[in-house]
Amino acid sequence: MSEQTFHVAIIGGGIGGLCLAQGLKKAGVSVAVYERDESVSSRPQGFRIHIDPQGSTALHQCLPENLWRIFDTTGGDFGHGFSVATERLQELLSVRAEGGPVDPIARHRSISRITLRRVLLAGLEEIVHFRKRFMRYEEMPDGRFRAHFEDGGTAMADVLVAADGVNSPVRKQYLPDADPVDTGVLGLGSRVPLSDGAMALAPDRLLDGPVMVIPPEPCSLFMAIWKRSQQAGPALRELGIDRPITGDENYIILGLGGQASYLGLGHDAHTLPSRELKDVLRRTVAHWHPNIRKLAEMTDEAEMSANRIRTSRPPAPWQTTRVTLLGDAIHSMTPYRGIGANIALKDAALLCSKLDEAHRGERPLLDAIAKYEESMRDYGFAAVEASRKSMMQAIGEKKTPAFQIAKAAMRVVNRVPALKRKLMPV
């Protein structure tokens, strides 16, 4: 079959959009990315991120060999476990992966968001266009699309991909009824520099992996360590990074999530001064274990931020066109299973493979997009629901008989390795 020639415009230069761009470039498909940020480092990128086997597999598929090698060696030391504890740091459940062969590609990794962004942008200097805030698109008589940007510029494309996040302007125009809904939950996050003093206060299980602290109240606290691997230096220098990037040093993450009404915050929480947000953290953990209270005091006030947590609802299947979506633009989910970025990467790899099939003439372009969307809706919204359920378990009202029974059940499971492997696979 003869090769099809088409040009793809990706709106949004986040993790999913850049992964797709890398994959399409690797496959020889014409592509450009339009990103609203001023530059590579114009805003904070957040803290460390967990890349699971499906995310790792997607990156391996899309990245060229040299960038995959850099990604593979610039991560942090990843503890292969997860624990649940009470606000008094009494262990309820702990799971740790058993030893044995580890897949060199499809495995769990921890990586700095800042570093991951640098990896994903490498080699795309002529493809990624910054300071391009998308406004709207229009379909032309020949079936192509013209994207309009705030600066008055435009761009033409045969395929338009919305990778522009939870507030996606593309989705608002294309699927106006698919906006995510507010869960009524807020997330507050900051970090503590990883000093000897901080490590002495941290729960022992934190060395094995993240710890979720579950108090009786409608909130929870996520704790995790970010510590860069000692082998990362040479690979980082290949990216032109000779010293630690500001905000990318080793640290402990503290992420407080809770019902907004319980935290005493409203929809404007993200606009509050960071000192007020830190006061909310202090008040919330005031009766918790002393070590948690001390870590809360040690958090970097300047880094404290608040986010409304929203979640998507499965829309009715739509008629496939040459406009499509990936990641948070279509299936935004809560952070409570840590899978949002991995599902976006899975989207990117799947869409890349389908567009590559069309590029090589193996299937019509619209059919390629339809196959992607059919699969993406299935696994994407299954992940949305799993994430929502995890959030409700973590921040729901827990002063009930059912919760006390669940706590007792966790303690039982914790003592029976076979049950832990079956119910809580890592």
Disulfide bonds with the S-S distance in Angstrom:
none
